[in-house]
Amino acid sequence: MDENKIRELYAKNDVSEVFTNLQSSSDGLSSEEAARRLQKYGSNEIKKSQEESEWKAFFKNFISMMAILLWISGAIAMLSGTVELGIAIWLVNIINGLFSFWQERAAKRATDALNNMLPTYVQVIRDGKKVQIDSKTLVPGDVFILQAGNSIPADARLISASSMQVDQSALNGESVPESKTTEYAPGEGSYAETNLVYSGTTVGAGTARAVAFATGMNTEFGKIAQLTQKQNKVDSPLTQELNRLTKQLSIIAVSIGIVFLLAAIFFVKYPFAKAFIFALGMIVAFIPEGLLPTVTLSLAQGVKRMAKKHALVKELNSVETLGETTVICSDKTGTLTQNQMTIHYIWTPKNEYEVTGNGYENNGQIELNKKQLWYEENPDLHKLVQIASLDNDTAVQPSKTKGGKPKILGTPTEASLIIMAEKAGFDRQKVLVKYPRLRELPFDSDRKRMSTIHRWNDTQNIIFTKGSFSDVIKQCDQIQVDGQVRAMTKEDQDLAKKRNAGYAAKGLRSMAMAYRIIDQTTDVNKLTIETAENHLVFVGLTTMSDPPRPEIYNAVKRCHEAGIKIIMVTGDSKLTAKTVAVQIGLTSDAARVISGDELNTMSEDELREALKGEVIFARVAPEQKYKVVKTLQENGEIVASTGDGVNDAPALKQADIGIAMGMTGTDVAKDAANIILTDDNFASIVAAIEEGRAVYSNIRKFLTYILTSNVPEAFPSILFLLSGGLIPLPMTVMQILTVDLGTDMLPALGLGGEPVDPDVMKQPPRKRNEHLLNRSVIVKAFLWYGLISSIISVSAYFFVNMQNGWPQVPLAASGLVYMRATTMVLGAIIFSQIANVLNCRTNKVSIFKKGLFTNRSIWYGIIFEILLFLVLTVTPGLQQLFNTTRLLPVDWLFLFCLPIPLVLIDEIKKWALYHRK
């Protein structure tokens, strides 16, 4: 039978039939039967998807396409006779793999520390007695007890309930608590049956008993978790881009190797074996061995910077994917809004008061005409605050930690009324002593009202009533204006209805306040709802909403400036969703709002078309949120999906980047996400996107920088071949390795940490067909920086030979002069790269405008490469290994002067191309 049909039967059947189906009773199960069922159904917990084994997680860091290329390069180096080079390349691969593994394990440990699964204990009826058990041992058929503040441990049918309200936002995204009773009504939206409660949700107010009919992975919570776990993981855009880059570099390197093989055979007349080994060496030279560790460390730097901005990144590649994001699918409750009901306005027939401050803290005041007002200063405000505070079962406990959130023992709606009264200066506990509560007529979803009866004076009691406007106003035949009570006229009712409609149009929920004074001769215990809640005196309205997060306005603005579209996908009502979207600037008032029911009837083409315009999705189920994300991806979008509830998990997993809330998020959501916001702040997403864009820009910068050195590394060998061997080989393979894995590494890492360009969030996201190795990079690396560096490095070679009699004497092919010449070629490349790393810091802006010394990491790298070069030239053992020797003072002067003209030439180019106008 269909699972939804089974759920419907549990809701619609009589309680006695439910007990029969579950083979249980109001006295619960026996301990023996519970143990048997635990064996049959398993423990009541959300089982995580089978995690990748430690060994698999470890080895995957050594088998990416770029890593495989390095394994092959090392092997080729060994075959070509340079065993030391091969070992060095393999060591680079091993160190990089170990670092990647350590980084991702650290992120996983941090994620695990955030996770907090289902409630630990629950009160059940076993053997006819009330006992406390571990919630993991709860089974279908168990009868359990619920009260305010409890997390609900299983899907269950209510068998008794008193003033029961449940916060289901984690499951359906609905910000307003659901009223629950033992009577069935279908409700509006997902999981809205009035007599069913669901695992993973929270009791806001009231008490109840329920019988469990589904536990663990069979609950709705568990089914959504299963839906998430079944989804296949796809490579991130950066992984795909690096794979593409690896193929490109492999083709370039092998093509160059073939050219050098043929040239060595036909121009230098090398025998095939010697030519083949020489070609293998050139293939290794043209593979940028330092690229993979530089990318890894750059991403790790991005992860570290994001952590400071409250974004915990679980996988390194997720950093850059954020920068490509074109669409953010965002939940509303708790993500765009605070998930803290707040009173904004108080209306009485004479005045409208504004209530400042947001959330469950006394951080505002009551204002009339922009002036603060205390409750005693106006009789109508006094009475309304009195009703709101005393006709109330909720308590708000301040946070015990600095910056923490207050704890609500009750419902969000009543909590907002408590805070409103505090802002008016009302001391609830003190007033309760004066007007003690005698009786309560609990709220129920049919009449949508709640009343409490209090002692008023020696001869009178008072009934305070609050509830939905339409359900309270019809019980009123009197009205209080300026402290005077008179009969309510049609004009009074019309005015109140008009104001209520105006607030509703703004997306505000209203609650009406009324009262009635009765003689103490009336027995309060004999009063019924019908006899108590009539002939009431209408006092006024309070209006409330779940306010947007303060930082959301600027965050939305920055996303729009960056060309990023934000689509609200929520379980809340259409009116509330659109009101919030328009209020925070997410959409214009013309945006289309599509409900879950409408989405079910739409074809794929209709949905694709709708997603191209301004659109909001409301009252959607988890599988529908997933469908929206998937369709956006089919439209070619890079999608980031945010959320905190279990209902968000499938979409989080499907999205290119899933972003979960760390403080309020469910474990299922956090497990499905790539990034967790530790402060639940939407603005942190924008900061993370900015960081992601900077990471990609910096990867391209150091790709340009690293590839640049390949040209002067190869150029001497080209001269050697084209001259038929007349020009001795000016640079050895070990010297090439010195540049690729030694001197280039730290400056490249400095580029990876280059500060964000000021205009990075004012540019559209990069297109999917825009690759790392594009025309601009090739021109800069090979035809501009590379060509200039090649000319300079070869000039350094001839500079030394000229000092020793060339061209009158042949170019030195061995001995001290040859060693000094090759050392100068190496030095010229290193010092040219100093200029290149500074030039690569900016694409269009002058380096002097950005600040020559603003990136200290680059300068530390420059100092390191100069010192490393110095050590290689003066250390005896290293001199033989790297074919170097001591340089003369004139040589050092030549090298230190090199970067200055190179930087100035690039500055002139940037000015001519971008700033001359």
C-alpha positions in Angstrom: 0.0 0.0 0.0 1.2 3.6 -0.7 3.0 5.1 2.2 0.9 8.3 2.1 -2.2 6.1 2.2 -1.0 4.2 5.3 -0.3 7.6 7.0 -3.8 8.7 6.1 -5.3 5.6 7.6 -3.5 6.2 10.9 -4.9 9.7 10.9 -8.5 8.9 9.9 -9.1 5.6 11.8 -10.5 5.6 15.2 -7.9 5.3 18.0 -9.2 1.8 18.9 -8.5 0.7 15.3 -5.0 2.2 15.5 -4.3 0.2 18.7 -5.7 -2.9 17.0 -3.5 -2.5 13.9 -0.4 -1.8 16.1 -1.4 -4.7 18.5 -1.1 -2.2 21.4 -3.3 -0.5 24.0 -3.5 2.7 26.1 -1.4 0.8 28.7 1.4 0.5 26.2 3.5 -2.6 25.5 5.0 -5.1 27.8 8.8 -5.1 28.2 9.0 -8.5 26.5 7.0 -7.3 23.5 9.0 -4.1 23.2 12.2 -6.1 23.2 10.8 -8.4 20.4 9.8 -5.4 18.3 13.2 -3.8 18.8 14.7 -6.9 17.2 12.2 -6.8 14.4 12.2 -3.0 13.5 15.6 -2.0 14.7 16.7 0.9 16.8 14.9 4.2 16.6 17.6 6.3 14.9 18.5 7.9 11.6 21.1 5.7 10.1 23.8 7.6 8.2 24.6 6.5 4.7 27.5 4.0 4.6 30.5 6.2 5.0 33.5 6.0 2.8 36.1 3.7 4.4 39.2 5.4 5.8 41.3 3.6 3.3 39.2 4.7 0.3 39.1 8.3 1.6 42.9 8.1 2.0 43.7 6.6 -1.5 41.3 8.9 -3.5 43.7 11.8 -2.7 46.4 10.0 -4.8 44.3 9.0 -7.9 43.0 12.3 -9.3 43.9 12.9 -12.9 46.6 15.4 -12.0 48.0 13.0 -9.4 48.1 10.2 -12.0 49.9 12.6 -14.4 52.6 13.1 -11.7 53.0 9.4 -11.0 53.6 8.9 -14.7 56.0 11.9 -14.8 58.0 10.4 -12.0 58.2 7.1 -13.8 59.3 8.8 -17.0 61.9 10.7 -15.1 63.3 7.5 -13.7 63.3 5.9 -17.2 65.2 8.9 -18.6 68.0 8.3 -16.1 67.1 11.1 -13.6 66.1 8.9 -10.7 66.4 11.7 -8.2 63.9 13.8 -10.2 61.5 10.9 -10.3 61.7 10.3 -6.6 61.2 14.0 -5.9 58.1 14.2 -8.1 56.6 11.2 -6.4 57.4 12.7 -3.0 55.5 15.9 -4.0 52.5 13.7 -4.9 52.6 11.8 -1.6 53.0 15.0 0.5 50.1 16.6 -1.4 47.8 13.6 -0.9 48.6 13.4 2.8 47.8 17.1 3.2 44.5 16.8 1.3 43.5 13.8 3.4 44.4 15.6 6.7 42.5 18.7 5.6 39.2 16.9 4.8 39.5 14.7 7.9 39.8 17.9 10.0 36.6 19.2 8.4 34.8 15.9 9.0 35.8 16.0 12.7 34.4 19.5 13.0 31.2 18.5 11.3 30.7 15.5 13.6 31.2 17.8 16.6 28.3 19.9 15.3 25.9 16.9 14.9 23.3 16.2 17.6 20.9 13.5 16.8 17.4 12.6 18.1 16.3 13.1 21.7 18.2 10.9 24.2 15.3 10.0 26.5 11.5 9.6 26.3 8.8 8.8 28.8 6.8 5.7 27.7 4.1 3.5 29.2 5.6 0.0 29.6 3.8 -2.8 31.5 1.1 -0.2 32.4 3.7 2.0 34.2 5.4 5.3 33.2 9.1 4.7 32.7 11.9 6.7 31.0 13.9 5.0 28.2 16.5 5.7 25.7 14.7 7.0 22.6 16.7 4.6 20.4 14.7 1.7 22.0 11.3 3.2 21.2 9.3 0.8 19.0 6.0 0.9 17.0 3.1 0.4 19.4 4.8 2.2 22.3 2.7 4.8 24.0 4.7 7.8 25.0 4.2 11.2 26.8 4.9 14.6 25.4 5.2 18.0 27.0 6.4 21.5 26.0 10.0 21.5 24.9 10.2 17.8 24.0 11.5 16.7 20.7 9.1 14.1 19.2 11.0 10.8 18.9 8.7 8.9 16.4 5.8 9.4 13.9 2.7 8.9 16.1 -1.0 9.2 16.4 -2.3 11.4 19.3 -4.5 9.6 21.8 -4.9 12.6 24.1 -3.9 16.2 23.8 -4.2 19.5 25.8 -3.3 22.9 24.1 -0.9 21.0 21.9 1.2 23.0 19.5 4.1 21.6 17.5 6.9 23.4 15.7 7.3 21.4 12.4 9.6 23.9 10.7 12.4 21.4 10.6 10.2 19.1 8.5 8.0 21.4 6.4 9.6 24.8 6.6 6.4 26.3 8.1 7.2 29.1 10.6 3.9 29.0 12.4 3.4 26.1 14.9 0.7 23.6 14.1 -2.1 23.0 16.5 -2.6 19.3 17.3 -5.7 17.6 18.7 -7.0 14.1 18.8 -9.6 14.9 16.1 -8.6 14.4 12.5 -8.5 17.3 10.0 -6.3 17.3 6.9 -4.7 20.8 7.5 -3.0 22.8 4.9 0.4 21.8 3.4 2.7 18.9 4.1 2.5 16.9 7.3 -0.5 19.0 8.5 -2.8 16.3 9.8 -4.1 17.6 13.1 -3.8 14.3 15.0 -0.4 13.1 13.8 3.0 14.2 15.1 6.3 13.5 13.4 9.8 12.5 14.4 12.3 15.4 14.6 9.7 18.1 15.3 9.3 19.9 18.7 6.4 20.4 21.1 5.9 24.1 21.5 3.1 24.0 24.0 0.7 21.7 25.7 0.8 18.1 26.7 -0.2 14.8 25.0 0.0 11.1 24.8 0.7 9.4 21.5 1.1 5.9 20.1 4.1 5.4 17.8 3.4 3.9 14.3 6.8 4.5 12.7 10.3 4.7 14.1 13.9 5.2 12.8 14.3 5.1 9.0 10.6 4.3 8.6 9.5 7.8 9.9 9.0 10.7 7.4 12.3 12.1 8.8 14.0 8.8 7.9 12.5 8.6 4.5 13.8 12.1 3.6 17.2 11.0 4.9 17.0 7.9 2.7 16.2 10.1 -0.3 19.3 12.1 0.4 21.5 9.0 0.8 20.4 7.5 -2.5 21.7 10.5 -4.5 25.0 9.9 -6.4 27.8 12.3 -5.8 29.1 14.2 -8.8 32.4 15.9 -9.3 32.6 19.5 -8.4 33.1 22.0 -11.2 36.7 22.6 -10.1 37.5 18.9 -10.1 36.1 18.7 -13.7 38.1 21.8 -14.6 41.3 20.4 -13.2 40.7 17.1 -15.0 40.3 19.1 -18.2 43.5 21.1 -17.4 45.4 17.8 -16.8 44.4 16.5 -20.2 45.4 19.8 -21.9 48.8 19.9 -20.1 49.4 16.2 -20.9 48.7 16.8 -24.6 51.0 19.9 -24.6 53.8 18.0 -22.8 53.6 14.9 -25.0 53.4 16.9 -28.2 56.5 18.9 -27.2 58.2 15.6 -26.3 57.5 14.2 -29.8 58.8 17.4 -31.4 62.0 17.3 -29.3 62.4 13.6 -30.1 62.3 14.2 -33.8 64.5 17.3 -33.5 67.1 15.4 -31.5 67.2 12.7 -34.1 67.3 14.9 -37.3 69.1 18.0 -36.1 71.5 16.9 -33.4 71.9 13.4 -35.0 71.3 11.7 -31.6 70.8 7.9 -31.7 67.2 7.0 -31.0 67.7 5.8 -27.5 69.5 9.0 -26.4 66.9 11.1 -28.3 64.1 9.2 -26.6 65.6 9.8 -23.1 66.1 13.5 -23.9 62.5 13.8 -25.1 61.2 12.1 -21.9 63.1 14.7 -19.9 61.4 17.5 -21.8 58.0 16.0 -21.2 58.7 16.1 -17.5 60.0 19.7 -17.8 56.7 20.8 -19.4 54.5 19.2 -16.7 54.0 21.7 -13.9 54.7 19.4 -11.0 54.0 22.3 -8.5 50.5 23.0 -9.8 48.7 20.2 -7.8 50.1 21.0 -4.4 49.7 24.8 -5.1 46.0 24.3 -5.9 45.5 22.1 -2.8 47.2 24.6 -0.5 45.4 27.5 -2.0 42.1 25.8 -1.4 43.2 25.0 2.1 43.9 28.7 2.6 40.4 29.5 1.3 39.0 27.0 3.8 40.9 28.6 6.6 39.7 32.1 5.7 36.1 30.9 5.3 36.2 29.3 8.8 37.0 32.8 10.1 33.9 34.0 8.3 31.8 31.2 10.0 31.7 28.8 7.0 32.9 25.3 7.7 33.9 23.6 4.4 33.8 19.8 4.4 35.5 19.3 1.0 38.3 21.5 -0.4 36.9 21.8 -3.9 33.6 23.2 -2.5 35.5 26.5 -1.9 35.8 27.3 -5.6 32.4 25.9 -6.6 30.8 28.6 -4.5 32.5 31.2 -6.6 30.7 29.9 -9.7 27.3 29.9 -8.2 24.6 31.5 -10.4 21.5 30.6 -8.4 20.9 30.2 -4.6 17.8 28.2 -3.7 17.1 29.4 -0.1 14.7 28.2 2.5 12.9 31.0 4.3 12.4 30.1 7.9 15.6 30.3 9.9 17.7 31.1 6.8 16.3 34.4 5.4 14.3 35.0 8.6 15.3 34.7 12.3 12.7 32.0 13.1 11.8 34.3 16.1 8.2 35.6 16.0 8.2 39.4 16.8 5.4 41.9 17.4 5.7 44.9 15.1 2.5 46.8 15.7 -0.2 47.2 18.4 -3.5 48.6 17.2 -6.3 49.9 19.4 -9.4 51.8 18.1 -7.7 55.1 19.1 -4.0 54.5 18.3 -1.4 52.5 16.4 1.8 51.8 18.4 5.0 50.6 16.9 7.1 48.0 18.7 10.8 48.2 18.0 13.4 45.4 18.3 13.4 41.8 17.0 13.5 38.4 18.4 13.0 36.9 21.9 15.0 39.6 23.8 13.8 42.8 25.4 15.8 45.0 22.9 13.2 47.5 22.0 10.3 49.7 23.2 6.6 50.6 22.5 6.4 53.9 20.6 3.5 56.3 19.8 4.4 59.0 17.2 8.1 58.0 17.6 8.0 58.6 21.4 8.5 55.8 24.0 5.4 54.8 25.9 5.0 52.6 29.0 1.9 50.5 29.5 0.5 52.6 32.4 0.4 55.7 30.3 -2.6 54.6 28.2 -5.6 52.6 29.5 -6.2 50.7 26.2 -2.5 49.8 25.9 -2.5 48.8 29.6 -5.4 46.4 29.1 -4.0 44.9 25.8 -0.6 44.2 27.4 -2.3 42.7 30.4 -4.3 40.3 28.3 -1.3 39.4 26.1 0.9 38.6 29.1 -1.5 36.9 31.5 -3.5 34.9 29.0 -0.3 33.1 28.1 1.4 29.8 29.0 4.8 30.4 27.6 8.0 31.3 29.4 11.1 32.9 27.8 14.4 31.9 29.5 17.4 34.2 28.7 20.5 32.6 27.2 23.1 31.5 29.7 25.9 32.1 27.2 26.9 35.3 25.7 25.5 35.6 22.2 23.3 32.6 22.6 19.6 32.4 21.9 16.9 32.5 24.6 15.1 29.3 25.3 11.3 29.2 24.6 9.2 27.0 26.8 6.0 27.2 24.9 5.0 28.7 21.5 6.8 31.3 19.4 3.5 33.3 19.2 3.1 33.5 22.9 6.8 34.2 23.4 6.5 37.3 21.1 3.6 38.5 23.3 5.7 38.1 26.5 8.6 40.1 25.0 6.2 42.8 23.8 4.8 43.1 27.4 8.4 43.4 28.7 9.1 46.2 26.3 6.1 48.0 27.7 7.5 47.7 31.2 5.0 45.0 32.3 6.2 42.7 35.1 4.3 39.5 34.5 5.2 37.7 37.7 4.4 40.6 39.9 1.0 41.2 38.3 0.1 37.4 38.5 0.4 37.7 42.3 -2.2 40.5 42.2 -4.5 38.8 39.7 -3.9 35.0 40.2 -5.1 32.6 37.5 -8.2 30.6 38.5 -8.7 28.5 35.4 -7.7 28.1 31.8 -9.8 27.3 28.7 -7.0 25.9 26.4 -6.5 26.9 22.8 -7.9 24.5 20.2 -7.7 24.6 16.4 -11.5 24.7 15.9 -12.3 27.9 17.8 -8.8 29.4 17.5 -9.0 31.1 20.9 -7.6 30.7 24.4 -9.0 32.2 27.6 -7.8 32.4 31.2 -9.9 33.4 34.2 -8.3 35.6 37.0 -9.3 37.1 40.3 -9.9 40.8 39.6 -10.9 42.2 42.9 -12.9 41.3 46.0 -16.1 40.9 44.2 -15.2 40.2 40.5 -13.2 37.9 38.3 -12.0 38.7 34.8 -11.8 36.5 31.6 -8.9 37.3 29.3 -9.3 36.0 25.7 -6.9 36.1 22.8 -7.1 34.4 19.4 -7.4 34.9 15.6 -9.1 38.2 14.7 -12.1 36.6 13.0 -12.8 34.2 15.8 -12.5 36.8 18.6 -14.3 39.7 17.0 -17.5 37.6 16.5 -17.7 37.0 20.3 -17.4 40.7 21.1 -20.4 43.1 21.5 -18.5 45.8 23.4 -15.4 47.9 22.7 -12.9 49.8 24.9 -11.9 53.2 23.7 -9.7 55.5 25.9 -10.5 53.3 28.9 -14.3 53.6 28.4 -16.4 50.6 27.5 -19.3 51.0 25.2 -21.4 49.0 22.8 -19.6 48.0 19.6 -21.1 49.5 16.4 -20.9 48.2 12.8 -18.5 51.1 12.1 -16.3 49.8 14.9 -16.3 46.3 13.5 -15.7 47.6 9.9 -12.7 49.7 11.1 -11.2 46.8 12.9 -11.7 44.5 9.9 -10.1 47.1 7.6 -7.0 47.4 9.8 -6.7 43.6 10.1 -6.9 43.2 6.3 -4.3 45.9 5.9 -1.9 44.1 8.2 -2.6 40.7 6.4 -1.7 42.3 3.1 1.7 43.2 4.5 2.2 39.5 5.5 1.6 40.1 9.2 -0.3 37.8 11.4 -2.7 39.4 13.8 -4.1 38.4 17.2 -7.1 40.0 18.8 -7.4 40.7 22.5 -10.6 40.9 24.5 -11.9 40.5 28.0 -15.0 40.3 30.2 -15.6 41.0 33.9 -17.9 38.6 35.8 -19.2 38.5 39.4 -17.5 36.2 41.8 -20.9 34.6 42.4 -20.4 32.9 39.1 -18.7 29.5 39.6 -15.6 29.6 37.3 -15.3 25.8 37.3 -18.8 25.5 35.8 -18.1 28.0 33.0 -17.9 26.4 29.5 -16.3 27.8 26.4 -19.7 28.9 25.2 -20.7 30.7 28.4 -17.3 32.3 29.1 -16.3 33.5 25.6 -19.2 35.7 24.7 -20.3 39.3 25.3 -16.6 40.2 25.3 -15.0 43.7 25.2 -12.8 44.2 22.2 -9.5 45.9 23.1 -7.3 45.7 20.0 -4.8 43.8 17.8 -1.2 42.8 17.9 0.5 42.0 14.6 3.6 39.8 14.2 5.9 38.1 11.8 9.1 36.1 11.7 11.4 39.1 10.9 14.1 38.9 8.3 17.7 38.6 9.5 19.2 42.1 9.9 22.1 41.3 7.5 19.9 39.8 4.8 19.1 43.1 3.1 22.7 43.9 2.2 23.5 40.2 1.5 20.6 40.1 -1.1 21.8 43.4 -2.7 25.4 42.1 -3.0 24.1 38.8 -4.6 22.1 40.8 -7.2 25.1 43.0 -7.9 27.2 39.8 -8.4 24.7 38.4 -11.0 23.4 35.7 -8.6 19.7 35.0 -8.5 18.1 34.0 -5.2 15.0 31.8 -5.3 12.9 31.3 -2.2 11.8 27.7 -1.8 9.7 27.3 1.4 7.0 25.3 3.1 5.4 28.5 4.3 2.3 30.1 2.8 2.3 32.0 -0.5 1.4 35.3 1.1 4.1 35.1 3.8 6.7 33.9 1.3 6.0 36.7 -1.2 5.8 39.4 1.6 9.2 38.4 2.9 10.7 38.1 -0.6 9.6 41.6 -1.5 10.5 43.1 1.9 14.1 42.0 1.7 14.5 42.8 -2.0 14.7 39.2 -3.2 12.0 39.9 -5.9 9.8 42.6 -7.1 6.1 42.6 -6.4 5.5 41.2 -9.8 7.2 37.9 -8.9 5.2 34.7 -9.6 4.4 32.5 -6.6 4.1 28.8 -7.4 2.6 26.5 -4.7 3.5 22.9 -4.3 0.1 21.8 -5.8 0.7 24.0 -8.9 4.2 22.6 -9.2 2.8 19.0 -9.3 0.7 19.9 -12.4 3.5 21.7 -14.3 5.3 20.1 -17.2 9.1 20.1 -17.2 9.1 22.8 -20.0 6.7 25.0 -18.0 8.9 24.7 -14.9 12.1 25.5 -16.9 10.4 28.6 -18.4 9.1 29.7 -15.0 12.6 29.4 -13.5 13.9 31.9 -16.0 11.9 34.7 -14.5 11.2 36.0 -10.9 9.7 33.1 -9.0 9.0 32.0 -5.5 8.0 28.5 -4.4 5.7 28.1 -1.4 4.0 25.1 0.3 6.5 22.7 -1.3 7.4 19.2 -0.2 11.0 18.0 0.0 10.9 16.1 -3.3 9.6 19.2 -5.0 12.5 21.3 -3.6 14.8 18.7 -5.0 13.0 18.9 -8.4 13.5 22.7 -8.5 17.2 22.4 -7.9 17.6 19.6 -10.5 15.7 21.6 -13.1 17.9 24.6 -12.5 20.9 22.5 -13.1 19.4 21.1 -16.3 19.0 24.8 -17.3 22.8 25.1 -17.0 22.9 26.9 -13.6 25.4 26.3 -10.9 23.1 25.9 -7.9 23.8 26.5 -4.2 20.9 25.4 -1.9 20.6 26.5 1.7 18.5 25.2 4.5 18.3 23.9 8.1 15.5 21.4 8.2 15.3 17.7 7.2 13.0 18.9 4.4 16.0 20.7 2.9 18.3 17.7 2.8 17.5 16.2 -0.6 18.0 19.6 -2.3 21.2 20.2 -0.3 22.6 16.9 -1.6 21.6 17.5 -5.2 22.8 21.0 -5.4 26.3 21.8 -6.7 26.9 23.3 -3.2 24.7 22.5 -0.2 24.8 25.0 2.6 23.4 23.9 6.0 22.8 25.9 9.2 25.2 24.8 12.0 23.3 26.1 15.0 19.7 25.3 14.1 20.2 22.7 11.3 19.2 19.1 11.7 21.8 16.4 11.4 20.4 15.1 8.1 20.8 18.6 6.6 24.3 19.0 7.9 25.3 15.5 6.6 23.9 16.4 3.1 25.7 19.7 2.9 29.1 20.7 1.5 29.4 23.8 3.7 28.0 24.4 7.2 27.4 28.0 8.5 28.4 28.0 12.1 26.6 31.2 12.8 23.5 30.5 10.7 24.1 33.8 9.0 23.0 34.2 5.3 25.5 37.0 4.9 28.3 34.4 5.6 27.2 32.8 2.3 27.9 36.0 0.4 31.3 36.3 2.1 32.0 32.6 1.2 31.0 33.3 -2.5 33.3 36.2 -2.6 36.1 34.0 -1.2 35.2 31.3 -3.8 35.5 33.8 -6.6 38.9 35.0 -5.2 40.1 31.4 -5.0 39.3 30.7 -8.7 40.9 34.0 -9.8 44.0 33.2 -7.7 44.2 29.7 -9.2 44.3 31.2 -12.6 46.9 33.8 -11.5 49.3 31.1 -10.2 48.6 28.9 -13.2 49.8 31.7 -15.4 52.8 32.2 -13.1 53.7 28.5 -13.0 53.3 28.0 -16.8 55.4 31.0 -17.5 58.5 29.3 -16.2 58.0 26.4 -18.5 58.9 28.5 -21.5 62.4 29.7 -20.4 63.0 26.1 -19.1 62.4 24.7 -22.6 63.9 27.6 -24.6 67.6 26.6 -23.9 66.9 23.1 -25.1 65.3 24.5 -28.2 68.5 26.4 -28.9 70.5 23.3 -28.3 68.5 21.3 -30.8 68.1 24.0 -33.5 71.9 24.7 -33.4 72.6 21.0 -33.9 74.4 20.9 -30.6 76.7 23.9 -31.3 75.1 25.7 -28.3 75.7 23.4 -25.3 72.6 22.6 -23.2 72.3 25.7 -21.1 70.0 24.2 -18.4 69.9 20.7 -16.8 66.7 18.7 -15.9 67.5 19.0 -12.2 67.7 22.8 -12.5 64.3 22.7 -14.1 63.0 20.8 -11.1 64.6 23.4 -8.9 62.2 26.0 -10.4 59.1 23.8 -10.6 59.2 22.3 -7.1 61.5 24.7 -5.3 61.6 28.4 -6.1 58.2 28.7 -7.8 56.2 27.1 -5.0 56.1 29.7 -2.2 55.4 32.7 -4.4 52.7 30.7 -6.1 51.1 30.0 -2.7 51.4 33.7 -2.0 49.3 34.3 -5.1 46.8 31.8 -3.8 46.2 34.1 -0.8 46.0 37.3 -2.9 43.4 39.6 -1.3 40.0 39.8 -3.0 39.7 42.3 -5.8 37.3 45.1 -4.8 35.1 44.6 -7.8 34.9 40.7 -7.6 31.3 40.9 -6.4 30.2 43.3 -9.0 30.9 40.9 -11.9 28.7 38.1 -13.1 29.6 34.5 -12.3 32.1 32.9 -14.7 30.5 30.9 -17.5 30.8 27.1 -17.5 32.6 27.1 -20.8 35.2 29.5 -19.5 38.1 27.3 -18.6 41.2 27.8 -16.4 43.6 27.4 -19.3 42.0 29.9 -21.7 43.4 32.1 -24.4 44.3 34.9 -22.0 46.4 32.5 -19.8 48.1 31.0 -22.9 49.0 34.4 -24.3 50.3 35.8 -21.0 52.2 32.7 -19.9 53.7 31.6 -23.3 53.8 34.6 -25.5 54.3 37.5 -23.1 55.9 36.7 -19.7 57.4 33.4 -20.9 58.9 34.8 -24.1 60.4 37.8 -22.2 61.8 35.5 -19.5 63.3 33.2 -22.2 65.1 36.0 -23.9 66.5 37.2 -20.6 67.6 33.7 -19.4 69.4 33.0 -22.7 71.0 36.5 -22.5 72.3 35.5 -19.1 73.9 32.4 -20.6 75.6 34.5 -23.3 76.5 37.2 -20.8 78.8 34.8 -18.9 80.3 33.4 -22.1 81.0 36.9 -23.4 82.9 37.7 -20.2 85.1 34.7 -21.1 85.9 35.5 -24.7 82.9 34.5 -26.7 82.4 34.8 -29.7 86.2 34.6 -30.3 86.3 31.4 -28.3 83.5 28.6 -28.6 80.7 28.5 -26.1 81.9 26.5 -23.0 80.5 22.9 -23.0 82.1 22.0 -19.6 84.2 23.2 -16.8 83.8 26.2 -14.5 82.6 28.7 -17.2 79.9 26.3 -18.4 78.8 25.7 -14.7 78.6 29.5 -14.1 76.6 30.0 -17.4 74.0 27.3 -16.5 73.8 28.7 -13.0 73.1 32.2 -14.4 70.4 30.7 -16.7 68.7 29.2 -13.5 69.2 32.6 -11.7 67.8 34.6 -14.6 64.6 32.4 -14.6 64.2 32.7 -10.8 64.7 36.5 -10.8 62.4 36.9 -13.9 59.8 34.9 -11.9 60.1 37.5 -9.1 58.9 40.1 -11.6 56.2 37.7 -13.0 54.7 36.9 -9.6 54.3 40.6 -8.9 52.8 41.1 -12.4 50.4 38.2 -12.0 48.9 39.8 -8.9 46.6 42.1 -11.0 45.1 41.7 -14.4 44.2 45.3 -15.2 45.1 47.4 -12.1 48.6 48.8 -11.5 50.5 46.8 -8.9 51.5 50.1 -7.3 47.8 51.1 -7.0 47.0 47.8 -5.3 50.0 48.1 -3.1 53.4 46.5 -3.8 53.8 45.1 -0.3 50.2 44.3 0.6 50.7 40.6 0.1 53.4 39.7 2.6 53.2 36.0 1.7 54.6 36.7 -1.8 57.5 38.6 -0.4 58.3 35.8 2.0 58.3 33.5 -1.0 60.6 35.8 -2.9 63.0 35.9 0.0 62.9 32.1 0.2 63.6 31.5 -3.5 66.6 33.9 -3.4 68.0 32.2 -0.3 67.4 28.7 -1.9 69.2 29.8 -5.0 72.1 31.1 -2.9 72.3 27.8 -1.0 72.4 25.8 -4.3 75.3 28.0 -5.6 77.5 27.8 -2.5 76.9 24.3 -1.0 79.4 21.7 -2.3 77.2 18.6 -2.4 74.3 20.5 -3.9 76.5 22.1 -6.5 77.3 18.7 -8.0 73.7 17.6 -7.9 72.2 20.7 -9.5 75.2 21.6 -11.7 75.7 25.0 -10.1 78.7 27.1 -8.9 79.5 30.3 -7.1 78.6 33.5 -9.0 80.6 36.7 -9.2 79.4 40.1 -7.8 78.7 41.3 -11.4 76.4 38.3 -11.9 74.4 39.1 -8.8 74.1 42.7 -9.8 72.8 41.6 -13.2 70.2 39.3 -11.6 69.0 41.8 -9.0 68.4 44.4 -11.7 66.3 42.0 -13.8 62.9 42.3 -12.1 62.7 46.1 -12.3 62.4 46.6 -16.1 60.1 43.5 -16.3 57.7 45.0 -13.8 57.8 48.4 -15.6 57.2 46.9 -19.0 54.1 45.1 -17.7 52.9 48.3 -16.0 53.1 50.1 -19.4 51.2 47.2 -21.1 48.4 47.4 -18.5 48.2 51.2 -18.8 48.1 51.0 -22.6 45.5 48.3 -22.8 43.1 49.3 -19.9 43.7 52.8 -18.7 45.0 55.0 -21.5 41.5 56.4 -22.2 
